[in-house]
Amino acid sequence: MLLKWIRCTVGDRARFDRGQRAWADLTGFAGFLGQRGGWDTSNPNIAHIFGLWASPTSYEAFMSGPHDLFATRQVGTFATIDVQLYETLQSIGHPPERVVGQEMLHVARCDVDPQRVRHFTDVQASVWNPGLLRAPGFQGGLLAQRELNEFLVVTQWETAEAHDEYRRGHFPGLRERAEPAPDAQWIVGHQIGIQPAWYVPETT
């Protein structure tokens, strides 16, 4: 799968919200697997959008076709935009595009030592993923990669409180087992309050 991560700096949140809801028409395009997003809890003027596509081919077909028509509906609603594409490597529990009703999404962006990439992905599968599946309130996630050594770990949570409990209860022991220091050169986290009206279900 292909993961698209969009980050926008927004001045008028209400206007951006109206424009974002217009993307509901994405449902129906071949290869589209769902989209959701929300506001960064640390900076309420930053919006994060995540879209999933079955393959680069299906995504490129959309981009070269109707994308520009969709985008015109949101022209002028943001000051800056950053778009990155990632290849998904691992699903954690339920595929995230098929889980609804959660309140919070957490993203960890990791820059990994190129010599430690294999170890990083192995530990994600053997330590972090099983630990997440045992955490109350966890509702699916994925690991995705861009270029050689940039990774995203995207996890969805029933509530922000459930994620806070995971950080206090499960996370310290998992981190000790995973020994991430030799792998990650830096990690940046984002906590996102999901906006239900921005959810677009996958094409069926």
Secondary structure by P-SEA (a helix, b strand, c coil): cbbbbbbbbcccaaaaaaaaaccccccccccccccccccccccccbbbbbbbbccaaaaaaaaacaaaaaaaaccccccbbbbbbbbbcccccccccccccccbbbbbbbbcccccaaaaaaaaaccaaaaaaacccccccbbbbccccbbbbbbbbccaaaaaaaaacccaaaaaaacccccccbbbbbbbbccccccccccc
